[in-house]
Amino acid sequence: MNAPADAAHRPPVLLTRPVHEAGAWLAALLAHGWPAESLPLLAIAPPRDSATLEALATWRRDWLDCDAVMFVSGAAVAHFLSGAIWPAAGEDLRPQLWAPGPGTAQRLASSLQAAGWQGRIQAPAADAGQFDSEALWAVVAAQVRPGWRILWVRGAGDDRAAPSPGAWAGQGRDWLMRQCQQAGAQVEACVAYERGAPAWTPAQQARAQAAQADGSLWLFSSSQGVAQLARLVPGADWSRARAVATHPRIAAAARAAGFGHVVEARPAPPDVTRALESVSRLP
């Protein structure tokens, strides 16, 4: 793909996804002519709590007994399935595998292929208005039955203890869990990784400080990442900063953090690049 002729005049884009998720997005943005650079707002690591690790080991053994397994992110896929017990040769993979968006669905497909299995991946359509819990429910609602056992594979933040099966974070996931329970399903949680603040270098710290008013465009993909920015750059004034957020809830978090201009986009490269074009023209 040829970069647009005006690429040299475009402001830099700060990609805030965790390091392990940034590569494909950096390549896509560069291919569309955007001078993107990685400035992660979240770090992903295995759980450290012994009780959480014990529960994770149990679920990695027993997940095949569930009717559906919901993976909240690509990190959930990677950290759970890397140690999961797979069916014996010739057995069917029983549970449906749920993904809220195409990135997570692709990670599931790659993991299944590597293990040599076919699975029933349920995810919003590529042309869905948004990729989130609400869009996923529209796909799976008719299939959930009373007595179903659904496992939620998620992460824990560094600012709270590993949650019990009844503890949930995120408005969209709360809502989806309630829909499953109201349909008669039993929902249980498994923490497969931790999300926390990244260890920034002095150069990254200086880069974020300068981005308050140097015209850089922020690309936010997580409300928790926006919250971490406030901790990483305390007292910052974002009133002149511009951002693209990949979900309305993330956009709301960015506005609450003080960002002067925030544009929403689906988390797909064509949508994000159009939003970047739009926000780059704002004063």
Solvent accessible surface area in square Angstrom, and as a share of the most:
residue,aa,sasa,rsa
1,M,172,0.77
2,N,143,0.73
3,A,56,0.43
4,P,52,0.33
5,A,112,0.86
6,D,66,0.34
7,A,24,0.18
8,A,96,0.75
9,H,158,0.71
10,R,36,0.13
11,P,27,0.17
12,P,41,0.26
13,V,0,0.00
14,L,0,0.00
15,L,1,0.00
16,T,8,0.05
17,R,41,0.15
18,P,11,0.07
19,V,110,0.63
20,H,88,0.39
21,E,40,0.18
22,A,4,0.03
23,G,48,0.46
24,A,82,0.64
25,W,32,0.11
26,L,39,0.20
27,A,62,0.48
28,A,22,0.17
29,L,0,0.00
30,L,98,0.49
31,A,40,0.31
32,H,46,0.21
33,G,6,0.06
34,W,4,0.01
35,P,53,0.34
36,A,15,0.12
37,E,63,0.28
38,S,43,0.28
39,L,3,0.02
40,P,8,0.05
41,L,1,0.00
42,L,8,0.04
43,A,41,0.32
44,I,36,0.18
45,A,44,0.34
46,P,83,0.52
47,P,9,0.06
48,R,183,0.67
49,D,68,0.35
50,S,89,0.57
51,A,68,0.53
52,T,14,0.08
53,L,76,0.38
54,E,126,0.56
55,A,49,0.38
56,L,4,0.02
57,A,58,0.45
58,T,51,0.30
59,W,26,0.09
60,R,51,0.18
61,R,144,0.53
62,D,35,0.18
63,W,0,0.00
64,L,35,0.17
65,D,78,0.41
66,C,0,0.00
67,D,27,0.14
68,A,0,0.00
69,V,0,0.00
70,M,1,0.00
71,F,0,0.00
72,V,6,0.04
73,S,26,0.17
74,G,11,0.10
75,A,2,0.01
76,A,0,0.00
77,V,0,0.00
78,A,35,0.27
79,H,43,0.19
80,F,0,0.00
81,L,12,0.06
82,S,94,0.61
83,G,37,0.36
84,A,11,0.09
85,I,96,0.49
86,W,59,0.21
87,P,13,0.08
88,A,61,0.47
89,A,102,0.79
90,G,80,0.77
91,E,95,0.43
92,D,128,0.66
93,L,14,0.07
94,R,118,0.43
95,P,0,0.00
96,Q,12,0.05
97,L,1,0.00
98,W,0,0.00
99,A,0,0.00
100,P,21,0.13
101,G,9,0.09
102,P,60,0.38
103,G,51,0.49
104,T,12,0.07
105,A,19,0.14
106,Q,109,0.48
107,R,81,0.30
108,L,0,0.00
109,A,41,0.32
110,S,52,0.34
111,S,30,0.19
112,L,7,0.03
113,Q,149,0.66
114,A,93,0.72
115,A,40,0.31
116,G,63,0.61
117,W,46,0.16
118,Q,164,0.73
119,G,26,0.25
120,R,126,0.46
121,I,54,0.27
122,Q,34,0.15
123,A,26,0.20
124,P,12,0.08
125,A,60,0.47
126,A,85,0.66
127,D,123,0.64
128,A,20,0.16
129,G,70,0.68
130,Q,35,0.15
131,F,19,0.08
132,D,21,0.11
133,S,6,0.04
134,E,62,0.28
135,A,22,0.17
136,L,0,0.00
137,W,41,0.14
138,A,87,0.67
139,V,54,0.31
140,V,0,0.00
141,A,36,0.28
142,A,83,0.64
143,Q,53,0.23
144,V,9,0.05
145,R,127,0.46
146,P,107,0.67
147,G,68,0.65
148,W,41,0.14
149,R,77,0.28
150,I,0,0.00
151,L,0,0.00
152,W,1,0.00
153,V,0,0.00
154,R,8,0.03
155,G,3,0.03
156,A,4,0.03
157,G,3,0.03
158,D,73,0.38
159,D,83,0.43
160,R,93,0.34
161,A,88,0.68
162,A,42,0.32
163,P,27,0.17
164,S,67,0.43
165,P,83,0.52
166,G,63,0.61
167,A,37,0.29
168,W,42,0.15
169,A,32,0.25
170,G,42,0.40
171,Q,127,0.57
172,G,3,0.03
173,R,69,0.25
174,D,38,0.20
175,W,77,0.27
176,L,0,0.00
177,M,23,0.10
178,R,105,0.38
179,Q,31,0.14
180,C,0,0.00
181,Q,82,0.36
182,Q,139,0.62
183,A,32,0.25
184,G,34,0.33
185,A,8,0.07
186,Q,104,0.46
187,V,16,0.09
188,E,34,0.15
189,A,13,0.10
190,C,3,0.02
191,V,10,0.06
192,A,1,0.01
193,Y,4,0.01
194,E,25,0.11
195,R,44,0.16
196,G,11,0.10
197,A,48,0.37
198,P,16,0.10
199,A,106,0.82
200,W,35,0.12
201,T,70,0.41
202,P,119,0.75
203,A,75,0.58
204,Q,46,0.20
205,Q,57,0.25
206,A,61,0.47
207,R,53,0.19
208,A,0,0.00
209,Q,79,0.35
210,A,54,0.42
211,A,1,0.01
212,Q,37,0.17
213,A,49,0.38
214,D,75,0.39
215,G,28,0.27
216,S,2,0.01
217,L,0,0.00
218,W,0,0.00
219,L,3,0.01
220,F,1,0.00
221,S,28,0.18
222,S,22,0.14
223,S,46,0.30
224,Q,27,0.12
225,G,3,0.03
226,V,4,0.02
227,A,44,0.34
228,Q,2,0.01
229,L,2,0.01
230,A,59,0.46
231,R,127,0.46
232,L,28,0.14
233,V,2,0.01
234,P,98,0.62
235,G,86,0.83
236,A,27,0.21
237,D,89,0.46
238,W,10,0.03
239,S,63,0.41
240,R,176,0.64
241,A,4,0.03
242,R,27,0.10
243,A,0,0.00
244,V,0,0.00
245,A,0,0.00
246,T,8,0.05
247,H,19,0.09
248,P,61,0.38
249,R,74,0.27
250,I,16,0.08
251,A,0,0.00
252,A,56,0.44
253,A,27,0.21
254,A,0,0.00
255,R,117,0.43
256,A,93,0.72
257,A,42,0.33
258,G,36,0.34
259,F,9,0.04
260,G,39,0.38
261,H,59,0.26
262,V,18,0.10
263,V,36,0.21
264,E,78,0.35
265,A,12,0.10
266,R,51,0.18
267,P,28,0.18
268,A,17,0.13
269,P,43,0.27
270,P,67,0.42
271,D,26,0.13
272,V,0,0.00
273,T,14,0.08
274,R,151,0.55
275,A,7,0.06
276,L,0,0.00
277,E,39,0.17
278,S,51,0.33
279,V,0,0.00
280,S,24,0.16
281,R,177,0.64
282,L,63,0.31
283,P,139,0.88
